[in-house]
């Protein structure tokens, strides 16, 4: 999904246009890009309200569905490879958007930012420098028969470092999954971070685990906790009439208080 408004409305409902921009440097005519990463079993429309709001404000917004970890294809959701490939997916999305997409000429490559929720939050933290501690995550697998836990216990760790992308200049992270991250994982993050947490957590994310990110980010950042909220409060609300007909829609309505695990 790519969201782009040709002429965002200005104050008072007036349409903004490019008149008076002649002679300005090209990058002053270009628009910032925001890329979006969904959580476990989500898809590219899970934050469409956020995307549309940003597009109305003058941003170009691009969102993808991470292969094997979507509502229509969970084939690799429980495999460690998904956690390795998610940041690569976003790097490729940025490559496409600034390279050959129809919007490429309109994008300012110096103003690229990111929004991610749950596993998407993990994706964004890695993208701007966080590094996983796979061995430490084994402690979360006690008594679990999940395939990803078998991989961790068998030390089937990735042979190569996780992918980072210096083109991303700022990130907004909502209720990130942090079971693969420790207090030392964030040392290389140098960009501005706006961190959001739910009050009750859920689906493998706890308020305490999000607070670890806040406590250990080395740069100045914002941290907000949404009162009386569960993990899925950050998803686009599901209309009541669709809850029983669309598989992921009921999940969008759910407020969960599950204990931390390797799920989300």
C-alpha positions as a Markdown table, in Angstrom:
| # | Residue | x | y | z |
|---|---|---|---|---|
| 1 | Unk | 0.0 | 0.0 | 0.0 |
| 2 | Unk | 1.3 | 3.4 | -0.9 |
| 3 | Unk | -0.6 | 6.5 | 0.3 |
| 4 | Unk | 0.1 | 9.9 | -1.4 |
| 5 | Unk | -2.0 | 13.0 | -1.6 |
| 6 | Unk | -1.1 | 15.3 | -4.4 |
| 7 | Unk | -2.1 | 18.5 | -2.6 |
| 8 | Unk | -2.7 | 18.2 | 1.1 |
| 9 | Unk | -5.3 | 20.6 | 2.5 |
| 10 | Unk | -3.8 | 23.6 | 4.4 |
| 11 | Unk | -5.4 | 25.5 | 7.2 |
| 12 | Unk | -9.0 | 26.6 | 6.7 |
| 13 | Unk | -9.4 | 23.8 | 4.1 |
| 14 | Unk | -7.4 | 25.6 | 1.4 |
| 15 | Unk | -5.4 | 23.3 | -0.9 |
| 16 | Unk | -1.7 | 23.6 | -0.8 |
| 17 | Unk | 0.1 | 23.8 | -4.2 |
| 18 | Unk | 3.6 | 24.2 | -5.5 |
| 19 | Unk | 3.2 | 27.8 | -6.8 |
| 20 | Unk | 6.1 | 30.0 | -5.7 |
| 21 | Unk | 8.5 | 27.0 | -5.5 |
| 22 | Unk | 10.3 | 27.7 | -8.7 |
| 23 | Unk | 14.0 | 28.1 | -8.3 |
| 24 | Unk | 14.1 | 26.2 | -4.9 |
| 25 | Unk | 16.4 | 23.2 | -4.5 |
| 26 | Unk | 14.8 | 19.9 | -5.6 |
| 27 | Unk | 14.7 | 18.4 | -2.1 |
| 28 | Unk | 12.6 | 21.4 | -0.9 |
| 29 | Unk | 10.0 | 20.3 | -3.4 |
| 30 | Unk | 10.1 | 16.7 | -2.2 |
| 31 | Unk | 8.1 | 15.0 | 0.5 |
| 32 | Unk | 9.1 | 12.9 | 3.5 |
| 33 | Unk | 8.6 | 9.1 | 3.3 |
| 34 | Unk | 7.2 | 7.0 | 6.2 |
| 35 | Unk | 7.3 | 3.2 | 6.0 |
| 36 | Unk | 5.1 | 1.0 | 8.1 |
| 37 | Unk | 5.7 | -2.5 | 9.5 |
| 38 | Unk | 2.8 | -4.6 | 11.0 |
| 39 | Unk | 2.8 | -7.1 | 13.9 |
| 40 | Unk | 2.5 | -10.9 | 13.9 |
| 41 | Unk | -0.2 | -12.1 | 11.6 |
| 42 | Unk | -1.1 | -8.6 | 10.5 |
| 43 | Unk | -0.9 | -7.0 | 7.0 |
| 44 | Unk | -0.4 | -3.8 | 5.2 |
| 45 | Unk | -3.9 | -2.4 | 6.0 |
| 46 | Unk | -3.6 | -2.8 | 9.8 |
| 47 | Unk | -2.6 | 0.8 | 10.3 |
| 48 | Unk | -4.4 | 2.4 | 7.3 |
| 49 | Unk | -5.9 | 5.1 | 9.4 |
| 50 | Unk | -2.4 | 6.2 | 10.5 |
| 51 | Unk | -1.2 | 6.0 | 6.9 |
| 52 | Unk | -4.1 | 8.1 | 5.6 |
| 53 | Unk | -3.6 | 10.7 | 8.3 |
| 54 | Unk | 0.1 | 11.1 | 7.4 |
| 55 | Unk | -0.7 | 11.2 | 3.7 |
| 56 | Unk | -3.2 | 14.0 | 4.4 |
| 57 | Unk | -0.5 | 15.9 | 6.3 |
| 58 | Unk | 1.9 | 15.8 | 3.3 |
| 59 | Unk | 3.8 | 12.5 | 3.8 |
| 60 | Unk | 4.3 | 9.7 | 1.3 |
| 61 | Unk | 3.5 | 6.5 | 3.2 |
| 62 | Unk | 4.3 | 2.9 | 2.2 |
| 63 | Unk | 3.3 | -0.3 | 4.0 |
| 64 | Unk | 3.8 | -3.9 | 3.1 |
| 65 | Unk | 2.8 | -7.4 | 4.3 |
| 66 | Unk | 5.8 | -9.3 | 5.6 |
| 67 | Unk | 5.9 | -12.7 | 3.7 |
| 68 | Unk | 5.0 | -15.7 | 5.9 |
| 69 | Unk | 3.8 | -13.6 | 8.8 |
| 70 | Unk | 0.5 | -12.2 | 7.7 |
| 71 | Unk | -3.2 | -12.9 | 8.4 |
| 72 | Unk | -3.5 | -14.8 | 5.1 |
| 73 | Unk | -0.1 | -16.6 | 5.3 |
| 74 | Unk | 1.3 | -17.6 | 8.7 |
| 75 | Unk | 3.6 | -20.2 | 7.2 |
| 76 | Unk | 6.7 | -18.8 | 8.8 |
| 77 | Unk | 5.3 | -16.8 | 11.7 |
| 78 | Unk | 6.8 | -19.3 | 14.2 |
| 79 | Unk | 10.2 | -19.5 | 12.5 |
| 80 | Unk | 13.3 | -17.5 | 13.5 |
| 81 | Unk | 13.8 | -16.5 | 9.8 |
| 82 | Unk | 10.9 | -14.0 | 10.0 |
| 83 | Unk | 12.7 | -12.0 | 12.7 |
| 84 | Unk | 15.8 | -11.9 | 10.5 |
| 85 | Unk | 14.0 | -11.0 | 7.3 |
| 86 | Unk | 11.7 | -8.4 | 8.6 |
| 87 | Unk | 14.3 | -5.5 | 8.6 |
| 88 | Unk | 15.4 | -6.7 | 5.2 |
| 89 | Unk | 11.8 | -6.5 | 3.9 |
| 90 | Unk | 11.7 | -2.8 | 5.0 |
| 91 | Unk | 15.1 | -2.1 | 3.4 |
| 92 | Unk | 13.8 | -3.5 | 0.1 |
| 93 | Unk | 10.7 | -1.4 | 0.5 |
| 94 | Unk | 12.7 | 1.7 | 0.9 |
| 95 | Unk | 14.9 | 0.7 | -2.1 |
| 96 | Unk | 11.8 | 0.4 | -4.2 |
| 97 | Unk | 10.2 | 3.6 | -3.0 |
| 98 | Unk | 13.2 | 5.8 | -3.7 |
| 99 | Unk | 14.4 | 3.9 | -6.7 |
| 100 | Unk | 11.7 | 2.8 | -9.2 |
| 101 | Unk | 8.3 | 3.5 | -7.6 |
| 102 | Unk | 6.0 | 6.0 | -9.3 |
| 103 | Unk | 6.5 | 8.2 | -6.2 |
| 104 | Unk | 10.3 | 8.1 | -6.3 |
| 105 | Unk | 10.8 | 11.6 | -7.8 |
| 106 | Unk | 8.6 | 13.0 | -5.1 |
| 107 | Unk | 10.5 | 11.5 | -2.1 |
| 108 | Unk | 13.1 | 13.4 | -0.2 |
| 109 | Unk | 15.7 | 10.6 | 0.5 |
| 110 | Unk | 17.0 | 12.6 | 3.5 |
| 111 | Unk | 13.6 | 12.5 | 5.3 |
| 112 | Unk | 12.7 | 8.8 | 5.7 |
| 113 | Unk | 11.1 | 7.6 | 8.9 |
| 114 | Unk | 9.3 | 4.5 | 10.2 |
| 115 | Unk | 6.3 | 3.4 | 12.2 |
| 116 | Unk | 6.0 | -0.1 | 13.6 |
| 117 | Unk | 3.8 | -2.1 | 15.9 |
| 118 | Unk | 4.6 | -5.2 | 18.0 |
| 119 | Unk | 6.9 | -7.3 | 15.8 |
| 120 | Unk | 6.9 | -4.2 | 13.6 |
| 121 | Unk | 8.3 | -2.3 | 16.5 |
| 122 | Unk | 11.1 | -4.9 | 16.9 |
| 123 | Unk | 11.7 | -4.4 | 13.1 |
| 124 | Unk | 12.1 | -0.7 | 13.5 |
| 125 | Unk | 14.4 | -0.9 | 16.4 |
| 126 | Unk | 16.7 | -3.3 | 14.5 |
| 127 | Unk | 16.5 | -1.1 | 11.4 |
| 128 | Unk | 18.0 | 1.9 | 13.3 |
| 129 | Unk | 20.7 | -0.1 | 15.1 |
| 130 | Unk | 19.4 | -2.5 | 17.7 |
| 131 | Unk | 21.0 | -6.0 | 17.8 |
| 132 | Unk | 19.4 | -9.2 | 19.0 |
| 133 | Unk | 20.8 | -11.5 | 21.7 |
| 134 | Unk | 19.4 | -14.8 | 20.5 |
| 135 | Unk | 21.0 | -16.8 | 23.3 |
| 136 | Unk | 19.3 | -14.7 | 26.0 |
| 137 | Unk | 15.9 | -15.4 | 24.4 |
| 138 | Unk | 16.2 | -19.1 | 25.3 |
| 139 | Unk | 15.1 | -18.3 | 28.8 |
| 140 | Unk | 11.7 | -17.3 | 27.5 |
| 141 | Unk | 11.2 | -20.8 | 26.0 |
| 142 | Unk | 11.0 | -22.8 | 29.2 |
| 143 | Unk | 8.3 | -25.5 | 28.7 |
| 144 | Unk | 7.5 | -24.3 | 25.2 |
| 145 | Unk | 7.2 | -26.6 | 22.2 |
| 146 | Unk | 7.1 | -23.7 | 19.6 |
| 147 | Unk | 9.4 | -24.3 | 16.6 |
| 148 | Unk | 11.1 | -21.0 | 17.1 |
| 149 | Unk | 12.0 | -22.1 | 20.7 |
| 150 | Unk | 13.4 | -25.4 | 19.3 |
| 151 | Unk | 15.6 | -23.3 | 16.9 |
| 152 | Unk | 16.9 | -21.2 | 19.8 |
| 153 | Unk | 17.6 | -24.2 | 22.0 |
| 154 | Unk | 19.5 | -25.8 | 19.1 |
| 155 | Unk | 21.3 | -22.5 | 18.7 |
| 156 | Unk | 20.3 | -22.2 | 15.1 |
| 157 | Unk | 21.2 | -18.5 | 15.2 |
| 158 | Unk | 21.7 | -16.4 | 12.1 |
| 159 | Unk | 25.2 | -16.4 | 10.7 |
| 160 | Unk | 25.0 | -12.8 | 9.6 |
| 161 | Unk | 24.3 | -9.6 | 11.5 |
| 162 | Unk | 20.8 | -8.2 | 11.4 |
| 163 | Unk | 20.1 | -5.6 | 8.7 |
| 164 | Unk | 20.3 | -1.9 | 9.7 |
| 165 | Unk | 19.5 | 1.1 | 7.4 |
| 166 | Unk | 21.0 | 4.5 | 8.0 |
| 167 | Unk | 18.5 | 6.1 | 5.6 |
| 168 | Unk | 15.9 | 5.9 | 8.4 |
| 169 | Unk | 16.2 | 9.1 | 10.3 |
| 170 | Unk | 13.5 | 8.7 | 12.9 |
| 171 | Unk | 11.2 | 6.0 | 14.2 |
| 172 | Unk | 7.8 | 5.7 | 16.0 |
| 173 | Unk | 7.6 | 2.4 | 17.9 |
| 174 | Unk | 4.4 | 1.0 | 19.4 |
| 175 | Unk | 4.4 | -1.8 | 22.0 |
| 176 | Unk | 7.5 | -3.5 | 20.5 |
| 177 | Unk | 8.2 | -7.2 | 20.9 |
| 178 | Unk | 11.6 | -7.2 | 22.8 |
| 179 | Unk | 12.2 | -10.9 | 23.8 |
| 180 | Unk | 15.2 | -11.0 | 21.5 |
| 181 | Unk | 16.6 | -7.7 | 22.9 |
| 182 | Unk | 18.5 | -6.9 | 26.1 |
| 183 | Unk | 19.5 | -3.7 | 27.8 |
| 184 | Unk | 22.7 | -3.7 | 25.7 |
| 185 | Unk | 20.9 | -4.2 | 22.4 |
| 186 | Unk | 20.1 | -0.5 | 21.9 |
| 187 | Unk | 23.6 | 1.0 | 22.2 |
| 188 | Unk | 24.0 | 1.8 | 18.5 |
| 189 | Unk | 20.7 | 3.6 | 18.1 |
| 190 | Unk | 21.4 | 7.3 | 17.3 |
| 191 | Unk | 18.2 | 8.6 | 15.7 |
| 192 | Unk | 15.1 | 10.1 | 17.4 |
| 193 | Unk | 12.7 | 7.6 | 18.8 |
| 194 | Unk | 9.1 | 8.1 | 19.9 |
| 195 | Unk | 8.1 | 5.1 | 22.0 |
| 196 | Unk | 4.5 | 4.1 | 22.8 |
| 197 | Unk | 3.3 | 1.4 | 25.2 |
| 198 | Unk | 0.0 | 0.0 | 26.3 |
| 199 | Unk | -0.9 | 0.0 | 29.9 |
| 200 | Unk | -1.8 | -3.7 | 30.0 |
| 201 | Unk | 0.3 | -5.2 | 27.2 |
| 202 | Unk | -0.6 | -8.6 | 25.6 |
| 203 | Unk | 0.4 | -11.1 | 22.9 |
| 204 | Unk | 3.9 | -11.5 | 24.2 |
| 205 | Unk | 4.5 | -7.8 | 25.0 |
| 206 | Unk | 4.4 | -6.5 | 28.6 |
| 207 | Unk | 4.5 | -3.0 | 30.0 |
| 208 | Unk | 7.8 | -4.0 | 31.7 |
| 209 | Unk | 9.4 | -5.1 | 28.5 |
| 210 | Unk | 8.5 | -1.8 | 26.7 |
| 211 | Unk | 9.9 | 0.1 | 29.7 |
| 212 | Unk | 13.2 | -1.7 | 29.2 |
| 213 | Unk | 13.5 | 0.0 | 25.8 |
| 214 | Unk | 12.7 | 3.4 | 27.3 |
| 215 | Unk | 15.3 | 2.9 | 30.1 |
| 216 | Unk | 18.1 | 1.8 | 27.7 |
| 217 | Unk | 17.7 | 4.0 | 24.6 |
| 218 | Unk | 21.0 | 6.0 | 24.5 |
| 219 | Unk | 19.5 | 9.0 | 22.7 |
| 220 | Unk | 16.9 | 11.6 | 23.8 |
| 221 | Unk | 13.5 | 10.2 | 23.1 |
| 222 | Unk | 9.8 | 10.4 | 23.9 |
| 223 | Unk | 7.9 | 7.7 | 25.9 |
| 224 | Unk | 4.1 | 7.6 | 26.2 |
| 225 | Unk | 1.9 | 5.0 | 27.9 |
| 226 | Unk | -1.7 | 4.9 | 26.7 |
| 227 | Unk | -4.0 | 4.6 | 29.8 |
| 228 | Unk | -6.4 | 1.7 | 30.1 |
| 229 | Unk | -5.2 | 0.1 | 26.8 |
| 230 | Unk | -4.2 | -3.4 | 25.7 |
| 231 | Unk | -1.7 | -4.4 | 23.1 |
| 232 | Unk | -4.1 | -4.3 | 20.1 |
| 233 | Unk | -5.3 | -0.7 | 20.9 |
| 234 | Unk | -2.6 | 0.4 | 18.4 |
| 235 | Unk | -4.4 | -1.3 | 15.5 |
| 236 | Unk | -7.1 | 0.3 | 13.3 |
| 237 | Unk | -10.4 | -0.3 | 15.1 |
| 238 | Unk | -12.6 | -3.0 | 13.5 |
| 239 | Unk | -16.2 | -2.0 | 12.7 |
| 240 | Unk | -18.6 | -4.1 | 14.8 |
| 241 | Unk | -20.3 | -5.5 | 11.7 |
| 242 | Unk | -17.1 | -7.0 | 10.3 |
| 243 | Unk | -15.8 | -8.7 | 13.5 |
| 244 | Unk | -17.3 | -12.1 | 12.6 |
| 245 | Unk | -16.6 | -12.0 | 8.9 |
| 246 | Unk | -13.0 | -10.8 | 8.5 |
| 247 | Unk | -10.4 | -13.1 | 10.2 |
| 248 | Unk | -8.0 | -10.4 | 11.5 |
| 249 | Unk | -10.7 | -7.9 | 12.3 |
| 250 | Unk | -11.8 | -9.5 | 15.6 |
| 251 | Unk | -8.2 | -9.5 | 16.6 |
| 252 | Unk | -8.0 | -5.8 | 16.0 |
| 253 | Unk | -10.8 | -5.3 | 18.6 |
| 254 | Unk | -9.2 | -7.5 | 21.2 |
| 255 | Unk | -7.6 | -6.1 | 24.3 |
| 256 | Unk | -5.3 | -8.7 | 25.6 |
| 257 | Unk | -3.4 | -9.1 | 28.9 |
| 258 | Unk | -1.5 | -12.3 | 28.1 |
| 259 | Unk | 1.8 | -13.0 | 29.8 |
| 260 | Unk | 5.0 | -12.2 | 28.1 |
| 261 | Unk | 6.1 | -15.0 | 25.7 |
| 262 | Unk | 7.8 | -15.3 | 22.3 |
| 263 | Unk | 4.6 | -15.0 | 20.4 |
| 264 | Unk | 3.9 | -11.5 | 19.1 |
